[in-house]
């Protein structure tokens, strides 16, 4: 019998089950394998769809590949944010709508830590890994400070507190009084933000490391050989780093979800009073979960700003929180796999989809379209339908995104209120009681068969299958 699989349940090695038929082997296959296959299918199908549509529509291979790279970048960021939020909302039931604020704390802390001491505003010139670590810790401490006094605030009131905190953070870093603190030169830069900060030097810093630098040099040379600019290759490598963080987040949060601590969180979500009556320290569990989730959100902020040369308060508007929530709603609250798929689907079809349509319109109809609705309808009335099409799909592509967003949410609320994967079941016990080899199966060895006289047949097996809880 193999060890615990990354999805939490103890995996069963199919080699220990000689003679099992295909159906029974499928039942004991580790769930993380099927989840990985599901994510891969969604990603590859989306890539194929965008590539085929882009090439056939005349958008061009370069523009299509650039869109796919942008989709991957944003999908990784939204997946990271959705996974962090899933720990709060999906597992613990804590309605945190201050995500942008914690991302801002992490990003500003990192930027000030690694900025040059000669810059304006000045920084401490620390190494990039130290800056990322400090940003993560600062966001976690901020979450800890926030949750302790508001621990007894419930539901909508807790959401209001987190939203207010997020706006306090954004307005604070925008304040002139914090633009430059005293004569030290350190500060947030106010409304102008922090410019010329080396937050875009993550990949070059990696290239300076012994092994990674050699591999990166080979990749850059290969890219230049086929005509790919070095800047494009470096952006692709940074996106790959984000994907590695998605994997790390997924494994970490899945382990938390299936641990005794995670089962306490799910008990709090379902009925906190019942969890308290069983002797669980729900207050401590909520504090720990909120602090960890906020630290992860701060880490997401540092990773996002790691691809930019300018950090501004405008980057952390409440709309960012809304985007992350929609990504989690699409995938299904309480499902880590759903968080990844939801982040990818949101980035591809809602966030970047309208921009890709604009690229196709420009390639086929040009870019000379009316800039006002009056002009578009006037030309449409004169017999030129392309003017209205261009105005809607080219000039107002970003606004069309919000229309699509609203339609998607309405359809989800009607057809799939739990999201794409929110309907999946997750056991509350430390092991899957519906699998063979558990106590519920009469104490049989893992993967072993039982004869007709075994006590596992009958009521015990039926009762074991009723021990599921929500989530994947």
Secondary structure as GFF3:
##gff-version 3
##sequence-region A 1 472
A	DSSP	three_ten_helix	14	16	.	.	.	ID=ss1
A	DSSP	alpha_helix	22	27	.	.	.	ID=ss2
A	DSSP	alpha_helix	31	56	.	.	.	ID=ss3
A	DSSP	alpha_helix	61	85	.	.	.	ID=ss4
A	DSSP	pi_helix	86	92	.	.	.	ID=ss5
A	DSSP	alpha_helix	99	114	.	.	.	ID=ss6
A	DSSP	alpha_helix	128	149	.	.	.	ID=ss7
A	DSSP	alpha_helix	155	174	.	.	.	ID=ss8
A	DSSP	three_ten_helix	176	178	.	.	.	ID=ss9
A	DSSP	three_ten_helix	190	192	.	.	.	ID=ss10
A	DSSP	beta_strand	194	195	.	.	.	ID=ss11
A	DSSP	three_ten_helix	198	200	.	.	.	ID=ss12
A	DSSP	alpha_helix	202	207	.	.	.	ID=ss13
A	DSSP	alpha_helix	210	225	.	.	.	ID=ss14
A	DSSP	alpha_helix	230	258	.	.	.	ID=ss15
A	DSSP	alpha_helix	260	277	.	.	.	ID=ss16
A	DSSP	alpha_helix	282	305	.	.	.	ID=ss17
A	DSSP	beta_strand	310	311	.	.	.	ID=ss18
A	DSSP	three_ten_helix	313	316	.	.	.	ID=ss19
A	DSSP	alpha_helix	318	331	.	.	.	ID=ss20
A	DSSP	alpha_helix	336	345	.	.	.	ID=ss21
A	DSSP	pi_helix	346	351	.	.	.	ID=ss22
A	DSSP	alpha_helix	353	365	.	.	.	ID=ss23
A	DSSP	alpha_helix	373	381	.	.	.	ID=ss24
A	DSSP	alpha_helix	385	390	.	.	.	ID=ss25
A	DSSP	pi_helix	391	395	.	.	.	ID=ss26
A	DSSP	alpha_helix	397	415	.	.	.	ID=ss27
A	DSSP	beta_strand	425	427	.	.	.	ID=ss28
A	DSSP	three_ten_helix	439	441	.	.	.	ID=ss29
A	DSSP	alpha_helix	459	464	.	.	.	ID=ss30
A	DSSP	beta_strand	468	470	.	.	.	ID=ss31
###
